[in-house]
Amino acid sequence: MLALGKTVVAIISAYKAVKSGYQMAIMAPTSILATQHLESFSNILSEFGIRCELLISNMTAKKKREVLEAIEKGEIDVIIGTHSILQDNVKFKNLGLVITDEQHRFGVNQRRVIGEKGKNVDKIVMTATPIPRTLALILYGDLDISVIDELPPNRKKIDTFAVPLSMEERVNNFIKEQVRMGRQAYIVCPLVEENEDIDAKSVLELFEKYKTQVFSEFRVEYIHGKLKQKEKDIIMEEFKNGKIDILISTTVIEVGVNVPNASVMVIQNAERFGLAALHQLRGRVGRGEYKSYCILKYQGKSDNVRQRMKVMQETNDGFVISEKDLELRGSGEFFGTKQHGIPEFKVANLFEDMGLLKKVQSLAIKILQDDIKLEKEKNNLLKKAIDTKFNGKIEI
């Protein structure tokens, strides 16, 4: 497997850490992504005598025991896993580097826990989700930020079309045409099962219709987050190996799935997804040598829906898209859930007041460089304000 983008950065970092005498761990949000990382890392690093191993929940008890013992003895150099790495029984001999992939899928506390499994551990957080540069300054102001804003070589532009639900037959005929040419297709739905209260297509609803009627000549399968991990892994492996022509899915395939032969991404009820999520999903195609397409099937005639569909059709630039997403949705909804810790301010607007927020950030850094414990008289009021705001939970 050819490693590209942030994966290359991770592999180079792992090489340097191991050759400096340390172990390295990479934490991914799904077993599928962790397994893909193992393949990429092993293909390159094994040539340098670096041992990489997987640590995920659906391993056999015997295999897991062997891996845990080898990690503690320092016999494994690079450990790639999911949340399983966070468990108390995972003990490292000399952990020096931790990489969190798709970091917005993990909480701050989870990243802290894995960092505490070593001494003075270096940390790298990575994401393919296009975060606005300005928002990144607020979220990761304590980190050095690097951006890869170029596509890998030979990566073709993905043509994107936003169409109303009334064009379903035409879209289905296009899918058939692509599959007959030997390509594969994703069809993404916002729901797993039908819901009377929500007017949107579900995975199971479409699967029955497409498998028995619309695409009966092809191999159709479905995947969603409620399946057991082993089932999901088997389905994705079959899709990757070309044994499935059309995969109907929820956003479980949003992160990390790499199938170069897939050329069509159809997103049902696209109006229910944020622009960042649509861009992530679109990125599952166009990963090989074949011309690829993303079709956004939407309903609704509001200005907001039209604007969002227009943005997706006009640009493939993740940063442009994410800035527009931030403008249209607001910071509190940018990642879809509030537990990600994105700040919500009572007065400031994260989009309109970014210039002011940058100045505040710069001043905060200067204050900490001058008086990290806020012991000087001029910082007394600031220290009291912090104590009041956080009820003494932050040690200064």
N, C-alpha and C positions, 0 to 999 in steps of 0.2 A: 504494500500500500504506500502510495506517495504521500508524504507529509507536507502540508502547506500551511501558510499563515501562522496563526498563533501556536499551532502544534509544533512547528519548527522551533519557535522561540522556547517552548517548553522542553523539547528534546535537547537543545543546545545547553540550556540551563541545567538540566539533569546531568549531562555529560560533565560539565564543569564542577558541579557539586560532588559527584561520585569520585572524580579524579582528584578532588581536594580532600578526600577521605571521609565524606559524609554519605548518609543515606538520603534519599529524596522520596517524597510522597506526593502523588497527584490525586486530588479528590474530584470526582465527576458526579453529576446529579443522577445519572441513570446507569444501569448495568450495561446497556447497549453502548453508550458512549465510552464507559470504562474499558469494555472489551475492545472497542476500536482503537483506543489509545494504546492498549497493550500490544496490539498488532503493529501499530506504527512505531512505537518506542522499541520493541524487540527487534524489528527488521533492521533498524539502524544501529542501536546500541549494542546488540549482541556481538557485532563485529569487533567491538572494543573490549570484549570480556565483561560487559556490564549485564548483570542478571536482573530481569524485570519479571514481576509476578503480579497476579490479580488477586484482589481481596474483595469479594462481594457476598451478599447474603445467601445466594442460592448455591453456594459451593457445598460439596459433601463435608460432613463433619471431619472425616479423616484428612481430606485435602486442606481444610481450613486450619486444622491443628498443625499440620506440617508447615504451612505458610507462616503461621504465628510464631512457631519456634524458630524458623529461619530468619524472620524479621528481628527477633530479640537477640539472636546470635550475630546479626550483622551479615548473614549469608546472602540476603537479598538487598540489592542496591537501590532499585526503583520499585516502589509499591504503588500500584494503581488500583483505586477502589472507589466505592461509593461512601455513604454514611457509615459503612461497616468499619472504616478506618478510625472512626471516633470512639469506638467501644473501649472500655477500660482494659480489656485483655490484650489490646494491641500495644505492644511495648517495643520501642526502637532501641537499637544499641547506640546509634549516633546520628539522629535526625538533624539535618542541616538546612534543608530546603523543603518548603511546602508550596505546592501550586494548587490553587482552587480554580477549576474550570467552570465556566458559566456561573461565576461567583454570585450573581443575583439570586440563584436558586438556593443559596445557603444563608443562614442567619449569621449575624455578627458573632454570636456566642459559639456557633459551630466552628467558625474559622479560628476563634480563640482557643478552643479545646485542642484542635489538632496542632496548633502552634506550640502548645505547652507540653507536647510529647518529646520535645528536645530543648536544648539550651541555646538561647539567642538565635532562634530559627529565622532564616530569611524567608520572606513570603512574596509570592507573586499571585495576583488575582487576574483572571482572564475572562473575557466575555466576547461573544460574537454579536450580542444584542447591541444595536446601534444606540448608544447613550449620547445625548447631546453633549458636546464638548464643555459647554457652560455648566450643565448639570453635573458632569463628571468632576469638575473642580470643587463642587460642594460635597458630593458623595465621597470623593477620594482625595480630599485636600491634604491629607497626611501622607500621601503616597506620591512617588514619581510616576507620572503618567506617560505611557508610550502608545502611539496610535499607528496601526497598519491600515492605511487608507487606499491601498491599491489592490486590485484583483490579482489572483495568481495568474501566471502566464497561460495563454491559450484559453482562458475562461471566457466563454461567449456571453454576450449581453442577453438577458432573459426578456423576451417580449411579454408585456403585461396588458391584459384586456379586462376592463370592468364591464360586465354585462348584466342585464336584468334577468330574473329567474325565468322569464318567458322564453329565453333563448336556450333553455335546457337541452332540447333535442339537437340543436346545432352544436352545442358543446359536446354532447355525448358522441355525435358522429365524428367530431375532431379527435376525441380520445380513441375511438375505434381505429381511425386512420393511423394514428401514431403507434398504437399497439401492433397493428398489422405490419408496420415497418420494423418491428422488433424492439420498440421502446417500451417503457413502463410508466405508470401514472399513479400519482397520489390524489386522493379525494379527501379533503379535510372537512370535518363537521364540528360545530361548536358543542354538540351534546353527544352523550353516549347512548341514551335512550330517549324515546319520545316524552315530551312534557306538555301537558295540556295548557299550562300557563305561559309557555314560551313558543312563539311562532318561529321555529327554526328546525332545520333538518338534523336528524340524529344518525349516528354511525350504524346502529342496528337496523333502523328503518331503511336506510339506503342500501345496506348490504343485502337484505332480503330481495329488494326490488332489482338491484343491479345484477346480482348473481343469477337469479332465476329468469329475469326478463331482458333488461337492457343490454347487459354484457354476458349473456349466457354462453357465448362462444369462447370466452376468455377465463383465465384463472383469477378469481376474485377472492380476496380475504379481507379481514378487518382486524384492527388492533386498537386498544384503548387502555387507559391507565388502571382500570379495575381488573384487568387480567393478571394472572400470576406472572411473576417475573420470568419464570422459565418459559411460559407460553409466549410472552412478548419477544423473548430472545430468539425462540425458534421461528416465529413469524418473520421477524426482521432479517434473520439469516437466510430464509427462503426467498424473501423479496430481493435481498442483496445478490443472491445466486441466480436470479432470474426465474425462479419456480413460481412466482406470483406475478401476474401482469398488472393488476390494479389493486392498490391497497387503500382501503377506506379507513380513516383514522381520525382521532382527535389530535390535539396539539402535542401528543406524546412524541411525535416524530419531529417536533420543532427544533430540537437541539441535537447536533452531533451526527445525525444519520447521513451516511455518505454512500449513495448509490449512483455511480456515474451514468448508468444506462437509463435512469429515470429522466424523462424530458417534459412531462406535463404535471403541473400542480394546479388542481382545481380547489378553490376554497368556497365552500357553501356558506351562505349568510355572512359574507365578508364584512358587512356593516357591524357585526358583533365583535370584531377583533380590532385591537388597536393597531396603528400603523407599524409600530415596532414588531408586533407579533406577525403581521402580514409579511413584513420584510424578512423576518426570520424564516417563515414557512416557504416563501419564494426561494430562499437560498438553498432549499433541499434539492432543487433541480439546477440544471446548468453546470453540473460538476464534472461533466465529461466532454467528449468531443462533439456531442450532438446539439443541434439547435434546440433551445428549450423555451417553454411557454408557461405563464402563470395566468390563470383565468379566475377573476374575482366575480362570483355570482352574488348579487346583492339585491335587497329590496328596500324600499323607502326612498322618498324624494326630498328629504330635508337638505338644506344647504351644507350642513356638517357632513352628511354622507357623501354628497357630491364632491365636496372639497377633498375628502380623504381618498376617494376613488381616483380623483384627478391626480393627486400627488403620487399615488402608486403607479399610475400609467406614465407619468412624465419623467420620473427619475428612479435610478437604481442606487443612488448615493444614500447610504444608510444614515449619514450625518444630517443630510438635508431632511430626510424623512423623520428622523428622531426629533429634530428641532420643531418641525411642523406638528408632530405628535404631542410634544410638550405644550405647544401653543394652543392646540385644540382641546386637549384632554386635561391639562393641568398636571402638576408634579405628583399629586397624591394618587393619581390613577395611572401613572406612566407604566408601571410594571403590572398593573391590574390588581394588586393586593397591597395592603398597607403594612404587612409585617416586614417588608423589605427595608423599612427604616428610612424611606425618603422623607426629608423634612417638610412639614407643612407649617407655614408661618401665618400668624394672625394678621400681620400688616403687609409684609413683603409679598410680591408676586414673583415667583421663581423665573418666569420668562421676561417680564417687563423690567424687573429691578436687578437684572444680573450684573450690570455695571457696578451698582452700589454694593452688591453682595461680594463681588470680587475684591473691592476695596476693604470691606470688613474682614474678609479672609486674610488679606495681606497684613492688615493691622494686627489681627490675632496672632499671626506667626511672629511678627516683630515683638509683641508683648511677651510671648512665651520664650523667645530667644533671650530677652533681656531679664526676665523674672519668671522662670518656669513654675515656681511655687506660689507666685503672686504674694510675696512677702513684703514688697516695698509699699510704703504708705500711699503712693499714688494709685495703687491697684486694690486698695482696701474695699472700695465700693464694688468693684468687679468681683472680687472673691466672695463678698457677702451675697451678691446677686446669684452667683453660681450655686452657692450653698442653699439658698432659698429655692431656686428653680429645681434643683435635683435632690433636694432633701438630704444632702450630705452623702449621696451615693457615689459621687465622684471625689476621689482623693486627690488633693493638690499638694 
